[in-house]
């Protein structure tokens, strides 16, 4: 079996990309919570909510890159 997963990315580069993606997601989420977007009012609040949802997606995607789902990991529910 090849060391590469089905996306064609080696495990090391996949984990590095996952770490970077999660770090950027956490940094932007912190900026949205503690930074200038708190002053955004009116229609700009939708941009703030979009950024918040985007950062959650980036953090989830980074975790998936770091720990890819394989068919060998399946467990039966009790």
PEZI-V229304 format. One record per backbone hydrogen bond with DSSP energy under -1.0 kcal/mol. CO is the residue of the C=O (numbers start at 1). NH is the residue of the N-H. E is the energy in kcal/mol with one decimal. If there is no record, write none. Layout:
co: [CO & CO]
nh: [NH & NH]
e: [E & E]
//
This chain:
co: [5 & 9 & 10 & 11 & 12 & 13 & 14 & 15 & 16 & 17 & 18 & 19 & 20 & 21 & 22 & 23 & 24 & 25 & 26 & 27 & 28 & 29 & 30 & 31 & 35 & 36 & 37 & 41 & 42 & 43 & 44 & 45 & 46 & 47 & 48 & 49 & 50 & 51 & 52 & 53 & 54 & 55 & 56 & 57 & 58 & 59 & 60 & 61 & 62 & 63 & 70]
nh: [8 & 5 & 14 & 15 & 16 & 17 & 18 & 19 & 20 & 21 & 22 & 23 & 24 & 25 & 26 & 27 & 28 & 29 & 30 & 31 & 32 & 33 & 34 & 35 & 38 & 39 & 40 & 44 & 45 & 46 & 48 & 49 & 50 & 51 & 52 & 53 & 54 & 55 & 56 & 57 & 58 & 59 & 60 & 61 & 62 & 63 & 64 & 65 & 66 & 67 & 73]
e: [-1.8 & -1.3 & -2.3 & -2.2 & -2.1 & -2.4 & -2.1 & -2.3 & -2.3 & -2.5 & -2.5 & -2.4 & -2.5 & -2.4 & -2.7 & -2.3 & -2.6 & -2.3 & -2.4 & -2.1 & -2.5 & -2.2 & -3.1 & -2.2 & -1.5 & -2.5 & -1.3 & -1.4 & -1.3 & -1.3 & -1.8 & -2.2 & -2.3 & -2.5 & -2.1 & -2.5 & -2.5 & -2.3 & -1.7 & -2.0 & -2.4 & -2.5 & -2.2 & -2.6 & -2.4 & -2.0 & -1.9 & -2.1 & -2.2 & -2.3 & -1.4]
//
